[in-house]
Amino acid sequence: VEPVIQSGHESLVHHILLYQCSSGFNDSVLDYGHECYHPNMPDAFLTCETVIFAWAIGGEGFSYPPHVGLSLGTALDPHYVLLEVHYDNPTNMEGLVDNSGLRLFHTVDIRKYDAGVIEAGLWVSLFHTIPPGMPEFRSEGHCTWECLEEALKAEKPSGIHVFAVLLHAHLAGRGIRLRHFRKGEEMRLLAYDDDFDFNFQEFQYLKEEQTILPGDNLITECRYNTKDRTRMTWGGLSTRNEMCLSYLLYYPRINLTRCASIPDIMEQLQFIGVKEIYRPVTTWPFIIKSPKQYKNLSFMDAMNKFKWTKKEGVSFNNLVLSLQVNVRCSKTDNAEWSIQGMTASPPDIERPYKAEPLVCGTSLSSSLHRSFSLKLLVGFVVLSGLLGSVYL
C-alpha cells in the first residue's frame, strides 16, 4: 500500500483511513463523495468503522511480510470500503481540489495468514483532557485484559502475532509508547517513539513478531507539551485537538477491531470543584448545575475557566492516570463484545519492564574495530578533501 498525495498538497493531507463497511449500499450514495460526519453524509456510511489500513502525514509505502496479506474477495472480506481523507488547512486556503488517496498492489498468490488491524489507545472523545501550560502531560489509553480475554479466547486462544505498529498523536504530542503487560509483568515495548514528530508518522516494523495472549493488557501512553497553549486541549479529530492511538497490524485475523478506553469525566470535573450537572443530559457538551461559579456552563467552558497552574496540572495528571476507565471493545460488523461499556481499573504493574543498558564493548576486537573505523573515517575525510579540491 502506498500513499498517492497530490503534488503541492503534502502539508494539507493529514491522514488517510481505509475502512471496511458492514452494510450494502445503493447507487444513490455511491456516485460522489460526502463531507465526513456532517448531515449530508449518508447514514449507511456510519457502518464503515473497521479500519483495515491507516496512513498518516510523512509516511511512505507499506509492504506486508511474505507470510501475511490483506485478504480481498472472500466472504469475510469487505464488499465495500470507505476512504476517509483528513485535511489540515489552518490558513483557510480556498478553491482547493484534492485527488490524494492510496494505491494498493495485490497478488493472486495467496499468503499463509490474513492480516487484521486493531485500533488501541484512547477513545477519541472530549473526555480526553489536557490542561494548558504543561511542559509534560501523560495520557493513557487501555486495551484491557477483559477485552482481550473475551475476544481472543473466543477466536484465538493461542494468541495473535503483531508485526507492525503505527503510533498516532497530533501537534502537542512529544512521545508515544505501546506497552504490553502479562499477569502483572511488563513485557518488551511493542513500539515506541520518544521523539514524536507530527510530520513524520510511519508504520514501525517489529524486529521480532510479538504474541498477544488472552488476558494481556496493552497501554498506549502519550506525552504532550502544551506550554504554548492558554486553553484546554481536547480529544478530537482536528489537528489542534489530540489523539493517543496505536494501530496494530497482526495475524491471524480475529473479530476485534477496536480495543480502547476513556477515563471517567465526572471525577475530572470534581477536580475543578464541579458538584452537579443537569440531568437528564439533553445537550452536548452537557451543562453544569452547581457550584455557582460554573452554573449553566458546559463542562468545556468550566474546565477552561479553572485557573490552571503547573502544580494543579501535575495533580490533575496523577488523578486522571488513576481513574477507572470506560472500555470500548468492538467487533468487525459494528457489534460489540460484552465487555463494551463496562468500567475497568488500570493494571497493577508488579514488575515494570527495564531495558538492558547499552554498554560499549572493551574487548580487543572492539578496540581493533574502533581503530579501523577511525582510520576509515580519516581516510574518507581526506578523500572528500581531495574530491572537493578537484571539483572546486
LUMKOLDREN-45445 format. One record per residue: z, y, x of N, C-alpha, C in turn. Coordinates in pm, whole numbers, plus 50000, padded with zeros to 5 digits. Each point is the difference from the previous one (the first is absolute). Layout:
<marmars>
ZYXZYXZYX...
</marmars>
This chain:
<marmars>
500004988350086500005011749914500005012350090499095009549975500025012250079499895012249908500645011050039499895012249920498655006750023499475005949894498785008050011500385014049951500365008650093500475013449965498865009850018499735007649896498895009550005500225010050114498955002350076500075009250113500505013849955500985005250073500585013049966501204999149910500254988149942501134998349907501154992050062499994998450133500994991550065501435004649973500215013149988501355005049976500355000749852499024997649913500215001449856500334986749932499484989250055500214986849940501314994450054501014999749914501374996650040500184984950012499714992749893499974985550011499184994049887499644987550019499164992749904500704986849968500144997449871500614987549955498994992249915499904987250026499154991249919500924991049919499905001349866500884992549910499234988949929500724989349971499514989549913500395003349857499054998749907500275003249859500234987049922500895000749903500384987849927499384999249862499145009549963499384999449868498505002150013499304996949891498575002649996499745014649964498775004550020499645013849971498695000249922499925009549908498715001749934499175010350078498725000249971499085008350079500345014849995500635004649892500235014349983500945005750106500874991650057500935005150101499514997350142498864993550012499504996350133498885009050049499565009249919498825008050035500305010850102501245004550008500305011150091501494999550038500365008050100501385000250047500895008649912501284999150025500995007449922501055005650094500675010549958501105005550078501244991349977500574995250109501094990349989501245006149935500624992249914501295003549938499935012949919498835003149947499835011449912499504994949864500085008449896499664995349866498594994249986499075004250087498644994849982499834986050060501024994950068499894986650057500194989549891499074990549984500144989849895501284991950016500614996149889501234992150004499804986850074498784994749992499724987150065500225000950151499835012050057500175001450145501464997950041500925001449905501414998150032500324985550032499074990949969500204985950034499604997150144499505010150071499564998350140501135004450091500994991450021501195003650077500194991650125499274989150012500204990950112499135004250118500625004650107499265004450118499464987750073498695000250029499444989250082499535005150136499905013250015499765005750133500405014649998500515004750116500435013950012499495005850131499545012449992499605007550120500675013749995500435005150115500615013350005499375008050112500175013149993499345009350090500224996250147498945000350078500064996550141499744985450028500004991649896499784985850019498544996850027499774988750065498644995550027499744987349921499014992250042499674987849929501064989250021500054990549906500964989150008499284986849984500304990350090499424986649992501094989849975499794991549902500954989249975499894989750112501114993150033499944989650104499104988549954499524991750094499014989849968500424990049893501314997849983500464989749906500395005849864499835013249981500445006649876498895009149949499865000749866499015009149943500455005449866499375010949960500205005749867499034992849907500564992049911499174991249916499275007849891498734996349979499175006049895499324989049921499935001849869499164991249919500664988149935501294997550025500664988849934500705005049874500534990549922500665003749874501235008750023500634998750117501205007950030499675013850055498755002550030499595012550062499625010349894500015012750036499705010449900498554999749955499805002349869498645002249949499635014750015501035008549999499805014350019501005005150103499565009750079500915006950091499885015049975501055007250034500005014649986500215006150137499125009050037500125007350127500635013549972501175002350060500745012349977500025007950131499455012149996499955008550119500945011949979500945001850093500935011349995499515010850095499895012249949499525011350081501145009650031499905006450114500965010350039499205012750031500135009949913499205012350010500925012149989500885001950103501035010549989499455014249992498785002350051499435013649994499175002249874499964990049911499305001049872498535003850016499344993450095498565001950013499314995149874499035007549951499314996649874498614994650026499464993249898498624995250004499784987950087501064992850035499864988350087499644987749917499014992650046499624987249940500104989550109500754989549973500294990250105499414986449964499524993150103499444986649981500674989950093501265002350032500714990850089500374987149926500224989550076500394987349940500284989550105499894987449962500214988850090498754991350006499714995050118498904990450016500614986450031499664990049920500544986650017498934990650054500324992850105499124989850056500514986349955499104991649952500464987049948499254988650067500574988149988499404988050056500044989049896499024991250004500004988449909500774988450061500435001350125500804989650064501455001649953500434990849914501325001149941501084998150107500975009050003501084999050096501154991749943500894995850087501024990349961500975005649897500395012950015501035005749914499495012749932500475002049876499755012549929501115009950034499615012350030500965010450035500545006749874501235004850010500595008149895500575012750059500365009449914500625012650042501295002049920501085003150068501255003849934500305014450037500185008449898500455013750022501525000049996500625003250112501465000150010500495013850038501255002949967500585012850039500635007249883499885013350001500575008349894499005001849887500434996649882499225002449880499685015049996498735003649990499615014150003500525006849874500975009050019500715005849887500715012850042500255008949903500795012050026501444996550038500434987749976501354995950037500144998050151498895000350071500025000150148500165014650042501205003650047500345014050023500375002450146499495011050057500285003750139500385014750003501215003450043500425014150002499225008250103499975013349982499335008750097500855002150125499345004950107500725004050121500584988850082499524987649981500584988650070499164996050121500585000350122499254995350116499724985049994500854992849928499754985749979500674995649871499244992849919500504994349875499374986349986500784990149960499514986349994499964995149856498894994049963499854993649869499694985250022500444991849904499754985750008499464994849868498944992150008499484992949885500224985150020500564993549899500424985950014499074990649925499514990250072499394988249938501124989650003500684998549887501294992949998499844984850006501104993650041499984985550007499794994049862500505006849896499854994649864498524998949961499235010450034498565000049968499274989450081500254999650130499314990250086500434985849969501274998449961500484986649963499254994949878499915008249897499364995749876498504997550019499315009650063498554999050012499564989050096500664998950114499594990050098500414986049960501204998649943500424986549960499094994449892499505008949913499144995549892498634995750052499545006150108498614997750042499844994850143500895004050090499834996050140501374998850067500744989349971501344998450058500004999750152498894995750060499924999350146499735013650063499775010249919499865013550052498575004650013499855012950027498695006250022499985005750142498795002250051499825004150139499355013850006500725009650056499495013850011499225001350129498785005849991499185001650121499645014550030500235009249906499715014250026500825008549903500305012350042500815009149919499465014350015499915007149887499705014350001501265007449955500495009050085501185008249969499535013549950500645005149892499455012049937501095009749958499875012550047500835011149954499105012449999500605011649972499215012349993500445009750111499865013149974500095010050106501395001150063501064997149925501355001050056500404987550078499194989549992500334987450067499985001350152500994994150066500085000150146500114985950059500394990449920500104986450049500164990349885499424988050015500104989649896500244986650068500904992249941500254986450049500044990549880499394988550017500084989449900500924989250055501244999649946501044991150049500044987249916500424989150063499934986749939501364993250020500594995349890501334994050004499984986049938500844991350059500144986349946501464995850013500654998249884501394995649995500915009050084499815013049985500875009450068499625003150144499024992950053499585002350138498655007250000499915010450082498735007350009499054993150095498794997349952498974993850081499275010950079498984995950075499185009650074499305009449901499855012750037499305009549913498604994949969499625000849873498644996249963498995010250050500345012949988499125010750048500855012550015499565009050089500725012650014499095010550062500315012449973499345011450062501065010950013500575001150118501105009650022499515014250026498695001550010499395013450015498895001449896500394998949875499035000049892499215013049996498694998849988499095011449990499204998449871500185009349909499334999349871498484998650014499445006050104498545000050017499484987650074500894990750030499554987650064500774988449939499454994049897500654989049930499064987950004500474989550062499144988650030500754987049975499304989849955500614986849989500454995250138501204994750007500494993850123499834984949988499214994350092499914985450006501264994750069500654990249941501174994250063499574991050116500705001350112499674991550116500204985449966501054997449922500264986449950500265001049851499374991549921500245000149856501484997249972500565007349902501414998449965500124993849861500904990349987500194992949874501105006549918499725002349872500995005049905500364988649906501294997049989500484988749920500705004949874500124991249899500795003749882501405004350043500495010949942501345004850032500075009750116498875002750068499995010150104500095014049938500355009850080499985014149961499035007550089499325010049943499195009350079500475014149969500125008250103500335014149980498945008450070499355008749923499135010150059500865012450022500195003550127500915010850039499175011750053500165011749939499225011750038500915011350047499605006750108500695011950049499155012349968500665010649952499295012349963500615012050071499195010450014500475012850052499565010949903500995007049942499705010749904500575013450046500105002050131500585012350054499245012549954498704998549979499185011649963499885001749849500794992649921499905000749854501265006149940499835008049897501135006749935500334994149864499174990849953500234993549871499974985050017500504992949900500044985450004498594994350017499934988750068498774992250007500194987849910499004997549915500104989149901499004989150033500324988049957499024989450007498855002949904498764997450042498855002849914498684998250072498915002749929498674997350051499475010950094500455012349984499505011050082500444998450144499215005550094500404999450140501255008350026500315009649913501245007750012501174992349941499734989849919501034990549958500144989550111500834990049976500164989750102499874985949943499704990950089499974985749972500704992950114500354987549976500584991350103499574985849965498834996250049499384987549956499524991650118500004987149979499384990450091499034991449919498794998350051499054990849939499904987850091500484988649950500024987750079498784991549965499194996750098498904990549982500514986350045499834990149915500624987150024499134988949940500384987650026499404988249936501074989149991499844989849916499014999349891500405009349885499035004149923500235009649892500924994349893500975008149956500884996149890499975011249894500684997449890499975009449888501115010550013499935007650109500955010950024499245011450064499995011549935499225011250051500855012150038501175001249941500845011750027501454995550007500665003750108501404996150021500705012550055500555008149911500465013350038501325003249930500515011950028501275004149939500065015249994500975005149924500305014349995501505001549979500675009150073501455001549981500345006849869501184997249950500475005649874500035015250006499485006849897499915014750001501315006549956500754993849910501195006649948501055002150109500154990450089500975002150109499525010650097498685001450014499495011050082500355013449938499885000949866500325012449931501505002950002500804989549993501465002050007500415006250133499224997450104500305005750131499985015349996499065005849921499925014649993500865005649886500754991249931500945004649899499554998549857498874993649975499534997949863500934990149929500395003649878500934991549924499334992749884498995006549936499444994149878498565004649983499164991149948498635003749965499824998249850498985006549944499714998549857499444986149973500574993349904499534986849957499795000049850499024992949946499054992150077499055008850082499514994450108499095007550087498665001649929499625012649975498735002749928499045008150084500445004650116499115007850087499994993950139498965002950072499914995650139499475011650083500735004550102501314994950041501085003249896501014991349992501015001649895500885012350027500715004449894500745012650001501514997350012500665008750076501444998750026500795007549893501094994049957500855005949896501215007450059500614994350104501165006550063500084995750145500655008550084500805011849973499165012549973500695011149982499375012349955498905004850095500254999150132499015005750093498664992749999499984987749945498754992449992499514998349856500715005549903499684997649859498555003949970499284990649933498615001649957499005000650115500444996350120499074998750111499504985550007498794998350050499544986450030500754995250123500024986950022500714995150119499345005050127498675002649996499325005450118500495014250029500105008249896500485013850020501455000250049500814990949946501404999450042500114996250148499234990350043500044995950141499555011550091499035007849955499545011450079501005011549999500785001249892500985010749990501204997550091500304987450025501144996550085499805005850139501075005350061499935006150133500114989050107498854995550047499964989250097500285005250141500944993750069500235002450142499734986950073499945000650130499774987750076501134990049975501245005049993501154991149975499894993449864499645008049897499824994349866498874989850000498925003250074498864990950005500364986650062500815000250106500434987550065500874991949904500915006649931500864992949903499174994149888499015007649953499134995249893499194988050048499535000650125499234988950055500834987250004501255001350045500884988350005500234994349860500135008849901500184995449862498784992349952498825005950016498784993949948499774986250060500284998650130499774987050066500984989349954501115004149938500994990349954499864996449852499135007349929499904998149855499334986749963500374995049883499234988949944498595004949967499074990849999498615003749977499454992849878499065006549932499264993649892498804992750060499824987749961499024991150063498695000049923498895000350074498694998049941499394987550063499604990549918499514987050047498854995849909498775003150041498854999249909499034988950037499364994449896498974989950016498615006450002499004991850027498645004950014499465005849870500334994049888499395004049872500835010549927500825007550076500875010449944501204994349926500134986749997501234994249947501095001850106501224996149967501125002450090500824987350015500544998150120500984989550020501305004249931500864990649970501185003049917500975009650068499955000950132500905009050072499625014649978498775002649953499525013849981500995008349917500325011950049500885009049927501474997850021500384989250063501414997650028500465008550118501315000750018500535007350114500474990250107499905004450125500404991650112500675008850105500764993950088500675007350106499244998350131500055010050088499414998350134500624987950068499264993050086500544987850061501155002950096500934990550008501055000650102499404994750131499935008650098499374996350126501094996050099500134986950020501044995050089499585001250146498724997350027499515000450137498685007750005500095013350027498765007650010499204995850123498695001449991499114995950109500105009950115500144994750121499995008350119498904995150092499065008850029498894996350086500514997850142499414990450068500344997750140499545012050083500875005250087499585011450082498894996150096499085009350020498914997650095500485003450139499964990150090500465001950137498844997850093499755009750089498924998450098500394989350099499054991350034500254989250095500235005250141500834992650079500275003950138499624989050098499214990349953499604988950085498975004750101499744991350100499015003250103498635002149938499664991349902498695001349936499885013349927501145004549939499985012849931499795011350099500684999250119499865010350101498595000550052499424988250024498624999450046499065005949897500274996849871499155005149892500065015249994501245005550014500145014649996499285006450117500124993650121499355005350119498505000149984499474988749944498564999149978499545010249897500805001849891499655009549896499955014150056500965003350091500045013450059498775002350087499654989750081498805001350083498765001749913499944992349891498875000849909499915013949938501155005649962500035013349941499545010550101500514998950125499605009550105498504998950023499514987550006498574998050020499185006249889500494998749876499285005649886499985015250008501145005950041500075014650010499045004950106499964993150117499085003950107498574998849953499694988649935498654997949949499625010749900500955003549911499735010449902499695013150069500755003150110499755012350073498625000150062499574988550054498684999250061498915001949895500194992949886499015001449892499935014249950501215006149990500045013749953499245009250094500154998150130499325008750094498504998049996499574987349972498574997349990499395007449882500694998749881499415005949880500175015049997501025005350068500175014450004499015006350094
</marmars>
